[in-house]
Each structure stands twice: as C-alpha cells, then as structure tokens.
Amino acid sequence: MEYKLPFKEYNKALRKSRLLGLKCNTCGTITCPPKMSCQECSGLDLEITELSGQGSIVTFTTSFGAPQGRENELPYTVLLVKLDEGPWIMGNLIDMETNKINFDIIGRRVKMSSRVYPGDIYSGGSASRPVFSFID
Amino acid sequence: MRKVAVLGMGHSQFCFNAPKTQVELLSEVSLDAITSSNLTVKDVQAAFIGNALGTIAEGQATVQQFAVNDMGCHNIPALRFEGACASGTIAVRDAYMWVASGFYDVVLVAGVEKATALGTPLATRCFSMAGDAKYEFPAGYTFPSAFALLAHLYASHYNMPLAKLKEQMAAVSVQSHHYASKNPLAQLPFEITAEDVLKSFMVSTPIQLHDCCPFTDGAAAVILASEEVAKKIYEKPCYITGVGLATSGQLSTQYKYLPRLRAREISVDQAYKMAGITPQDVDVCELHDCFSIASLIAAESLGFFDFGTAGEAWQKGETKIGGKIPINISGGLKAKGHPIGATGISQLYHICKQLRGEMVDLGVQVEGAKTGLVDTLGGDGCLCHLVVQR
C-alpha cells in the first residue's frame, strides 16, 4: 500500500512554507506531520490537505545546550504549536530575542514559515523545519 | 505461564569515564549474577542484552555476541534490545516471557552503556536520535528540551505558577541526591540543596543542570529462572509477577494526553492487572527520573498521587522511606546515574535488594517491602513496567 504523503513530498512543500497534512475521510481528524494512517482512528482513507500554518503556542523551551554540530544555533527556542486545524507540531520561534521569552508567550497566536536544517552525518540529508512568528 | 524468579544480580560502579570496555563491563556484572545464583556459565541458556548507543560509543555493533562468548557462555543465543533509555527493561520483559513460556529455564539479562565516552555534544546528539529524526529533530529537539516542553506544559495545564513548580522539581533532585549519598554504586553520591538546583546552569528553560540526570557509564545484570530452578538453588528469590510495555509516536502527536504519557498508563495498567495489584499495594518504586519533572509526571500516572500534586508529595517527604510511597531510594537516574542500556536492570537490582531486605546496612531499607515497581521510559514513548514481589 502506498504512503500517501511521504517525507520527501511534505518536506518539499514545507521548504516553500506550505504545510501539508492528511485529512481522514473516516473520522475527520487532521494528521500532521504525516503518517501512513490517521493518528486518531488508524483509518487509511486519507487525503492530502494544506493547513493554514496558524495556531497558538502551547509550550516552549529555550535551549542553551545543543547536539553536536548545532552549537552555532544557540540559544534557540523550541515550540509546540496547536494548529487551528487541531494537530500540534514542533518548530522554532524566530522573531523574539531569547532573553525576552517567558511563560507569557503560552497562548499567543503564531504563523508559520520555514527554514532548512542542513543535516549532519547521521541525518540522511537535510530537512525543512517549521518556524513561527507572532501574528499580533 | 510459569512463575519467573530473579536470582543473583550484578551491578558495576556507575561513573564517568569507566576504564573498561562494554564487553568487559558486561562480563563482570554477568559473572557476578551467574555465580551469586549458584550457577555456572554452562547453565545459561540465552542472553538478553540492553544496549542503545554502543554502536557509536565504541563502534561496536552486536555487543551481545561478543559479551556472551567473552564471559564463557559459548555459542548461546544472544539478543540485543534497543528501546533507548528503556533498553534494559524491555530486555527483562522479553526474558521473562521466554522463561514464563517454558522455552528456557535460566537466562541472563544484562545491560551496558558507555555514554560518557561520547562527550556531552555527541551524547546529546545520540540521545536525540530517540526523538523523531525527520519531523522533530530539525527544530533542535533534544531530551532536555523534551522535558522542558513538558515542564512548561505541566505548569500551564495544572495552572501552577512556574516558580512553585520549580521548587517542587528541586525537591525531587534534593531527595535523589540524599539517597545517592548512601549508595556506594552511585555516580553522584553527594547531597545538594534546593538553592544549588535553582542556581545551576540553565540547560533548556525551565530545566537546569541539577534537574537533569548525568551521562553515565555502567552495567548491571540479573539471572531470571523458572520457579522450579529457583527453589532448588536459591534462598531468596523475588518473582516478577507483572510486566507491561506500550509505545507512542512522536511527542507532538501525543497531544491529547500531554503532559501525561498515555503509553505509561497503558503499560503500568497491564503490569498491575497481571500481578493482581493496585498502586496502593506498591511498597517501593524505582521510576524514570531522567529529569526532575519526569518524576512528577511518572508518579501521577503510576497512580501514587493525584494529577498535578506529585510535587507537593516530594516536598512533604511522602516519597521518602517512611512516606506514602518510597521512590528512587537508590538515588534514581538523577544521582545514581543513567547508563541507558543498563538503567532498567539497575532499577530491578535495587528493587530486589529492597525486597530481600538487603539495604539495612546502608541505612536505606524500606522495612517489610514485599511489592516493588520498576518504571522505565525510552525515547518519546517506549514505556516498560515490572512488578516484583517476594
């Protein structure tokens, strides 16, 4: 059975700041990032759908220690964002200095664009990553 | 299904920069387990080995085959289990099933890791491999950041001021160091204060250095045997009476349950039901405190405290010896250390020591402990549980 939305295709769209997900025609749940099956009901009748990339911050952390090879990115802020369509996705916050970020950003509205993680010897190539900036 | 006993055990010093190889560490702890079971290497029918990062740490894949032939268990089946930080526990669970089924009577379960050989930057990279490589690592997701995300979510979800949660998290680390100071096998056997925690280096907000377990080198081993064998050769067997294992996908897709981890609740429920017990029956618990916040999340899902209240329990001493449920009396991953392939077996070792009443001399015996629980978390969602009884 064919994988409806493979990483390669999802990644290609994300590189252009377009966020693709899968809508389940059985239960209506949106799965993003993509999977073989609906993350709620395991249904296989899925269709590719473009998501708004907008949502609210549900949690965050600013990291001061990095994996090998990513030290030059420090400090950076990782977010979990609840998308307006339902699913949560992970990305980075880009338009606020890390020393100004505090607990109050939880709940704030954000919109998505993307940047590229170039990859390392373990990663099997590069990958686009969602990055977020505040809407208001 | 047959009853399965834990017989002899072995446990290395947990430390930075172990001077021995993974094979050497495995051989030492395994021979301790075999000989203290009143067995010889000829009696071991199969070996189940937990190891997560040896391929990178030493450039050694299939460490299990080299280890068993090194220790003298020539030509026996040897399998490696990889479930990140739960590698050792899932090895125990599989070994349990092979003995319970009647296929084997005597098996060795051992685990090893040499994480400090990697150095902190590469170790951080390798541990992050247990997160989602394609969809979450690109954002710089690491394990400190995973539990940092959960810490902020915990405060938000339970409507708790962050400063209050930070004090509760510090209480967890202080307790773990207190008990590690009495454990000669511990990597960090010294006391710390809440002030030490709150002044330590900020790793990933709100997680500070003393909220984190260290990278660790070490090994541990146990012999599992059928009840029939145990009764013939061993004076004080403990019995594994319940096991559980459940998994989840990447962190973001667990959103309906976070900050709770659904896989933990499914797995521990399997183990409790199989053993025919409830959380109230557990006398002593070793749980997966890779980060201080992880202890709160775990203790609540294991059924010991109401959701959002575990931190208060630590502050009131309810998790100490004499409290409602003594937790991580070994010093936990935080201060005993966390050599990930060996961690679950070390947890089992310390639970069995408690059930056998062998912690009196160290001054950390939970008096009359009859039922113990092991809780181990690997990666974003590999949760494994063992109920052990005497």
Chai-1 contact restraints between the chains, C-beta under 6 A:
chainA,res_idxA,chainB,res_idxB,connection_type,confidence,min_distance_angstrom,max_distance_angstrom,comment,restraint_id
A,F7,B,K134,contact,1.0,0.0,6.0,A-B,restraint_1
A,P33,B,Y135,contact,1.0,0.0,6.0,A-B,restraint_2
A,Q39,B,T253,contact,1.0,0.0,6.0,A-B,restraint_3
A,T59,B,L149,contact,1.0,0.0,6.0,A-B,restraint_4
A,T59,B,H152,contact,1.0,0.0,6.0,A-B,restraint_5
A,T59,B,L153,contact,1.0,0.0,6.0,A-B,restraint_6
A,T61,B,S145,contact,1.0,0.0,6.0,A-B,restraint_7
A,T61,B,A148,contact,1.0,0.0,6.0,A-B,restraint_8
A,T61,B,L149,contact,1.0,0.0,6.0,A-B,restraint_9
A,T61,B,S204,contact,1.0,0.0,6.0,A-B,restraint_10
A,T61,B,T205,contact,1.0,0.0,6.0,A-B,restraint_11
A,T62,B,T205,contact,1.0,0.0,6.0,A-B,restraint_12
A,S63,B,S145,contact,1.0,0.0,6.0,A-B,restraint_13
A,S63,B,S204,contact,1.0,0.0,6.0,A-B,restraint_14
A,F64,B,M202,contact,1.0,0.0,6.0,A-B,restraint_15
A,G65,B,V203,contact,1.0,0.0,6.0,A-B,restraint_16
A,P67,B,T124,contact,1.0,0.0,6.0,A-B,restraint_17
A,P67,B,R125,contact,1.0,0.0,6.0,A-B,restraint_18
A,P67,B,S128,contact,1.0,0.0,6.0,A-B,restraint_19
A,P67,B,T142,contact,1.0,0.0,6.0,A-B,restraint_20
A,Q68,B,P121,contact,1.0,0.0,6.0,A-B,restraint_21
A,Q68,B,L122,contact,1.0,0.0,6.0,A-B,restraint_22
A,Q68,B,R125,contact,1.0,0.0,6.0,A-B,restraint_23
A,Y76,B,G140,contact,1.0,0.0,6.0,A-B,restraint_24
A,V78,B,A139,contact,1.0,0.0,6.0,A-B,restraint_25
A,V78,B,G140,contact,1.0,0.0,6.0,A-B,restraint_26
A,V78,B,S145,contact,1.0,0.0,6.0,A-B,restraint_27
A,L80,B,L149,contact,1.0,0.0,6.0,A-B,restraint_28
A,L80,B,S252,contact,1.0,0.0,6.0,A-B,restraint_29
A,W88,B,S252,contact,1.0,0.0,6.0,A-B,restraint_30
A,W88,B,Y255,contact,1.0,0.0,6.0,A-B,restraint_31
A,I89,B,S252,contact,1.0,0.0,6.0,A-B,restraint_32
A,M90,B,E136,contact,1.0,0.0,6.0,A-B,restraint_33
A,M90,B,A139,contact,1.0,0.0,6.0,A-B,restraint_34
A,M90,B,S252,contact,1.0,0.0,6.0,A-B,restraint_35
A,G91,B,A139,contact,1.0,0.0,6.0,A-B,restraint_36
A,N92,B,A139,contact,1.0,0.0,6.0,A-B,restraint_37
A,F103,B,L162,contact,1.0,0.0,6.0,A-B,restraint_38
A,I106,B,S156,contact,1.0,0.0,6.0,A-B,restraint_39
A,Y117,B,P138,contact,1.0,0.0,6.0,A-B,restraint_40
A,A127,B,K134,contact,1.0,0.0,6.0,A-B,restraint_41
A,A127,B,P138,contact,1.0,0.0,6.0,A-B,restraint_42
A,R129,B,P138,contact,1.0,0.0,6.0,A-B,restraint_43
A,R129,B,A139,contact,1.0,0.0,6.0,A-B,restraint_44
